[in-house]
Amino acid sequence: MPSLAPLVEAVKGAVVNVDVTASVKNAGFGDLQFDPFADLFGRGHRFMPGPQVRQGAGSGFIIDPRGRVLTNNHVVEDAVSIRVHLDDGRAFDAKVLGRDPLTDVALLQLEGVKEDLPFVKLGDSDAMKVGDYVLAIGNPFGLASSVSSGILSARARDIHAGPYDDFLQTDAAINPGNSGGPLFNMRGEVIGINTAIIGGGNGIGFAVPSNMARALLGQLEKGVVRRGWLGVAIQDLTPQLAPALGVDVKEGAVVVQVTEDTPAAKAGLQRDDVVVAVDGQHVGSSKDLTRMIGFKQPGTATSLDILRHGQKKTVKVTLGERPDLEHRGIGSRSSDGVEQDEKTGRIGLSLRDVDPRIDGQDAPDGGAVIAQVQPGSRADDAGLKPGMVIVEAGGQKIRSARDFLKVIRNAPSGKSLLLRIAVGDALVLRALPVP
């Protein structure tokens, strides 16, 4: 492989160090296994009650001669002041124009810029192939303008950092302090924004794709990121669900629930619809649908290709604006008073009625609570877990364990029974094979 020195020389002037003074509430992370600010503030400092001020450092890169800088949101989140240092020794104060925690992208503006600054261009991350060479430049461990190289190891990684995860994976060294720095292709174009939140120093690095950052730039400049919204609960289409829903496709997003008075409801979208395309673009999973809708603007007229009971349909919907959402955990439930018969026993399932004293408001209209699941059973293979509440089976409302027993006894053998299940505040679908 030829020397990378000419490439490094051409782009390093646009790579910057971002020094941050940040306000941190309850700045002790001693009891946490994962510290999202580890690469900024380090570990092991003493716990001090109340807001604390800490110094941190990350990386970034200039994207135009006016001094706009892209970096990670977690580098500048809660920043009190920001000082940006260029490779040539110049330094500028910076302000945050906009930031997006859901994609971990932030846009800064350097202040007091009097002449054009060196900058780099955003490339096409979608054009990158696994195995392509990449180059990372940043400020790992406070060592300015450090260079590492490697290949693109994988694409579209979901590391459960947020609803829009679509990370590039690389084996180029991405260490603490590299956060926010550029990942280049061999033409000197930025194809990713490096992040050291997960994988830093372990031989596995991740980067936010440049196309995702480019799609947000206009909104970040205005200081607010607004996202499209349907108003549905969705999950992946699985090989087990497909025959139960009467569809012959392998990929898509299943509509589990449609909230009243939302864009989806007004457009006529129904539960059990399988979304297979958005504006002609293939939907391979529920994550795909979330990303496609989320990166459209509220008010956008959008076309959804769906399968409903096996029939192809097109639904036209005008997107709303995504509200702030709470993320709630799933509490455990007691498994007293179980019911079981021969058929549910062969499925590997024991049930009980909903008890408001135990289950609270998780299923106000009743249901059959899964009390026990036998490991390796049909129920286990179908993804059923203790504490889930079956509220519908085979299209019939389930108000008690006995309701479910009646449905399962009458279900034809060899077929899959479609279950609608309450899990915390959400509804999910499962396909249960009937013996």
Secondary structure, DSSP 8 states (H G I E B T S, - for coil): ---SHHHHHHHGGGEEEEEEEEEEES---TT-S--TTHHHH-S-----SSEEEEEEEEEEEE-STT-EEEE-HHHHTTEEEEEEE-TTS-EEEEEEEEEETTTTEEEEEESS--S------B--GGG--TT-EEEEEE-GGG-TTEEEEEEEEEEEE--SSSTT--EEEE-S---TT-TT-EEE-TTS-EEEEEE-SSSTTTT-EEEEEHHHHHHHHHHHHHT----EE--EEEEE--TTHHHHHT---S--EEEEEE-TTSHHHHHT--TT-EEEEETTEE--SHHHHHHHHHTS-TT-EEEEEEEETTEEEEEEEE-EE---------------S-B--HHHHHHTEEEEE--HHHHTTS-TT--EEEEEE-TTSHHHHTT--TT-EEEEETTEE--SHHHHHHHHHHS-TTSEEEEEEEETTEEEEEEEE--
